[in-house]
Amino acid sequence: MRSVLISGGGIAGLVLADSLRRQGFAVTIVERASKPRTTGQAVDIRGAALTAMDRLGYRAELESRRTRLKGMSWLNGAGVEQWRREDFVLSSGRLDSPDIEILRAELTEVLQAGLLRTDAAREDDGSELVFGDWITGLTDGPDGVDIQFAQTAPHRFDLVVGADGLYSGVRRLAFGPAERYLHHLGAYLGVFGGPNLIDLEDWQVWVQDPAATYVVYPTRDNSEVRVTVGFESPAMTVDYRDEPQHRQLVADRIARIPWQTDALRKTLEASADFQFGAMAQARLGSWSSGRVALIGDAASCPSPLTGQGTSVAIIQAYVLAQELARNAAATDGHTVAYRRYEERLRGFVDLNQALIGPEGQPAEEGAVDKIKDAVDLDA
Ligand SMILES: Cc1cc2nc3c(=O)[nH]c(=O)nc-3n(C[C@H](O)[C@H](O)[C@H](O)COP(=O)(O)OP(=O)(O)OC[C@H]3O[C@@H](n4cnc5c(N)ncnc54)[C@H](O)[C@@H]3O)c2cc1C
């Protein structure tokens, strides 16, 4: 049985792990967070990604957990409504679409349960999901990849996949520093959630002010809200793990906008789940090197401006697993599998990355619908 180490237990890592274990691979995930992460906004599963989720048996569960908004308003910074829609919300698209918008935390919960489930039909195959550990050293050799971990003993794996997000550790070790691959799009994004102090009911609100743009909407039966604060800024030298600094940057923006200032400040202060990052795309000439491959944001983050990061990650995980399984019997099957994975998906990823304008303008309405199926899952 071939052993695969996946760095990162986010969307891409969990889908890849589940797809591989079904096809007889021995899979280990190392996830840096010490426990399952509950942070994040709603993310979207569209087109071919929805087909992949359907084939893996997740669709019904995801449907039952989808967000259920009834429309949106666009306000200026003083809270005056500029326009409203009841057929569409900017975060996910048309409300009558079969695509699924779901909180990122709920999606990872469903995928984790699927990966770790054992029952009569699926015996325990030894798949492991290890929290609180990460790769510190990686030596790629002819017979395997020797890995050092921060917490546990070194180990050799047949293959290693980096599914560890925009600031991927595997990419740094196997391909070089992030600066070589990340293209800043001139903005930052803070995401947090907490009690619904502004009484939003099934309704999304966008607020545009020179200081920042908000996206706010209720979750969990309107008991909580999720808030995204996006603001333009040239690349800053922030340590991407320095949460107090990130919180301060977001608090400064909230203080400058008149709409619901106190409520949003309190929500931020009370929020246990805070996430901050640059709006950036990852662009690499190749998604593999030797026995190491990258998927999801680590390989090709299209940026949250496209709303396609999750769908692209799911499709990459699904196709890479398919190619590894097809080529498992060959001596250097991974070389063929990695090449096919990239040949099949490069064009699709390019289309997704091109959704945003050269100066980071968000995708136009309907643009995602034109490309969400532009990939053949059975090629
Ligand atoms: C907490 C969180 C919140 C997010 N919120 C949003 C959002 O609100 N809106 C949006 O559009 N996108 C959001 N994203 C990004 C979105 O999830 C991705 O674009 C998309 O799902 C692609 O998934 P991915 O698996 O490639 O990356 P991610 O979902 O980023 O998952 C990467 C995983 O790798 C782990 N990790 C990171 N470094 C290491 C390391 N060195 N070793 C081991 N594990 C590591 C992370 O903890 C994470 O679990 C968020 C990501 C995270 C991690």
The ligand as an SDF file (V2000), in Angstrom:
LIG
                    3D

 53 58  0  0  0  0  0  0  0  0999 V2000
   -9.4750   29.3460    9.1700 C   0  0  0  0  0  0  0  0  0  0  0  0
   -9.7380   29.6840    7.7220 C   0  0  0  0  0  0  0  0  0  0  0  0
  -10.7760   30.5390    7.3770 C   0  0  0  0  0  0  0  0  0  0  0  0
  -11.0150   30.8620    6.0440 C   0  0  0  0  0  0  0  0  0  0  0  0
  -12.0320   31.6970    5.7540 N   0  0  0  0  0  0  0  0  0  0  0  0
  -12.3110   31.9840    4.4690 C   0  0  0  0  0  0  0  0  0  0  0  0
  -13.3710   32.8380    4.1360 C   0  0  0  0  0  0  0  0  0  0  0  0
  -14.0150   33.3570    5.0090 O   0  0  0  0  0  0  0  0  0  0  0  0
  -13.6470   33.0890    2.8390 N   0  0  0  0  0  0  0  0  0  0  0  0
  -12.9140   32.5200    1.8370 C   0  0  0  0  0  0  0  0  0  0  0  0
  -13.1970   32.7420    0.6510 O   0  0  0  0  0  0  0  0  0  0  0  0
  -11.8910   31.7010    2.1070 N   0  0  0  0  0  0  0  0  0  0  0  0
  -11.5750   31.4290    3.3950 C   0  0  0  0  0  0  0  0  0  0  0  0
  -10.5330   30.6040    3.6790 N   0  0  0  0  0  0  0  0  0  0  0  0
   -9.8080   30.0210    2.5570 C   0  0  0  0  0  0  0  0  0  0  0  0
  -10.6080   28.8950    1.9420 C   0  0  0  0  0  0  0  0  0  0  0  0
  -10.9250   27.9520    2.9090 O   0  0  0  0  0  0  0  0  0  0  0  0
   -9.7190   28.3290    0.8520 C   0  0  0  0  0  0  0  0  0  0  0  0
   -9.5970   29.2500   -0.2240 O   0  0  0  0  0  0  0  0  0  0  0  0
  -10.2470   27.1020    0.1830 C   0  0  0  0  0  0  0  0  0  0  0  0
  -11.0980   26.3870    0.9730 O   0  0  0  0  0  0  0  0  0  0  0  0
   -9.0790   26.2680   -0.2900 C   0  0  0  0  0  0  0  0  0  0  0  0
   -8.7820   25.3380    0.6970 O   0  0  0  0  0  0  0  0  0  0  0  0
   -7.3750   24.7930    1.0910 P   0  0  0  0  0  0  0  0  0  0  0  0
   -7.6440   23.4900    1.7410 O   0  0  0  0  0  0  0  0  0  0  0  0
   -6.4370   24.8690   -0.0430 O   0  0  0  0  0  0  0  0  0  0  0  0
   -6.8060   25.8350    2.1460 O   0  0  0  0  0  0  0  0  0  0  0  0
   -7.3060   26.1780    3.5920 P   0  0  0  0  0  0  0  0  0  0  0  0
   -8.7740   26.0640    3.6720 O   0  0  0  0  0  0  0  0  0  0  0  0
   -6.6400   27.4630    3.9120 O   0  0  0  0  0  0  0  0  0  0  0  0
   -6.6940   25.0240    4.5200 O   0  0  0  0  0  0  0  0  0  0  0  0
   -5.3270   24.9110    4.8010 C   0  0  0  0  0  0  0  0  0  0  0  0
   -5.1670   24.1210    6.0860 C   0  0  0  0  0  0  0  0  0  0  0  0
   -3.7660   23.9170    6.3150 O   0  0  0  0  0  0  0  0  0  0  0  0
   -3.4620   24.2120    7.6780 C   0  0  0  0  0  0  0  0  0  0  0  0
   -2.0730   24.6090    7.7150 N   0  0  0  0  0  0  0  0  0  0  0  0
   -1.5290   25.8060    7.4200 C   0  0  0  0  0  0  0  0  0  0  0  0
   -0.1890   25.7560    7.5220 N   0  0  0  0  0  0  0  0  0  0  0  0
    0.1250   24.4910    7.8880 C   0  0  0  0  0  0  0  0  0  0  0  0
    1.3400   23.8020    8.1120 C   0  0  0  0  0  0  0  0  0  0  0  0
    2.5260   24.4100    7.9990 N   0  0  0  0  0  0  0  0  0  0  0  0
    1.2860   22.4900    8.4520 N   0  0  0  0  0  0  0  0  0  0  0  0
    0.1040   21.8390    8.5810 C   0  0  0  0  0  0  0  0  0  0  0  0
   -1.0900   22.4460    8.3750 N   0  0  0  0  0  0  0  0  0  0  0  0
   -1.0750   23.7430    8.0230 C   0  0  0  0  0  0  0  0  0  0  0  0
   -4.4550   25.2950    8.0550 C   0  0  0  0  0  0  0  0  0  0  0  0
   -4.6450   25.3730    9.4530 O   0  0  0  0  0  0  0  0  0  0  0  0
   -5.7010   24.8300    7.3210 C   0  0  0  0  0  0  0  0  0  0  0  0
   -6.4540   23.9210    8.0820 O   0  0  0  0  0  0  0  0  0  0  0  0
  -10.2200   30.3110    5.0140 C   0  0  0  0  0  0  0  0  0  0  0  0
   -9.1490   29.4600    5.3660 C   0  0  0  0  0  0  0  0  0  0  0  0
   -8.9110   29.1470    6.7020 C   0  0  0  0  0  0  0  0  0  0  0  0
   -7.7640   28.2320    7.0750 C   0  0  0  0  0  0  0  0  0  0  0  0
  1  2  1  0
  2  3  1  0
  2 52  2  0
  3  4  2  0
  4  5  1  0
  4 50  1  0
  5  6  2  0
  6  7  1  0
  6 13  1  0
  7  8  2  0
  7  9  1  0
  9 10  1  0
 10 11  2  0
 10 12  1  0
 12 13  2  0
 13 14  1  0
 14 15  1  0
 14 50  1  0
 15 16  1  0
 16 17  1  0
 16 18  1  0
 18 19  1  0
 18 20  1  0
 20 21  1  0
 20 22  1  0
 22 23  1  0
 23 24  1  0
 24 25  2  0
 24 26  1  0
 24 27  1  0
 27 28  1  0
 28 29  2  0
 28 30  1  0
 28 31  1  0
 31 32  1  0
 32 33  1  0
 33 34  1  0
 33 48  1  0
 34 35  1  0
 35 36  1  0
 35 46  1  0
 36 37  1  0
 36 45  1  0
 37 38  2  0
 38 39  1  0
 39 40  1  0
 39 45  2  0
 40 41  1  0
 40 42  2  0
 42 43  1  0
 43 44  2  0
 44 45  1  0
 46 47  1  0
 46 48  1  0
 48 49  1  0
 50 51  2  0
 51 52  1  0
 52 53  1  0
M  END
$$$$
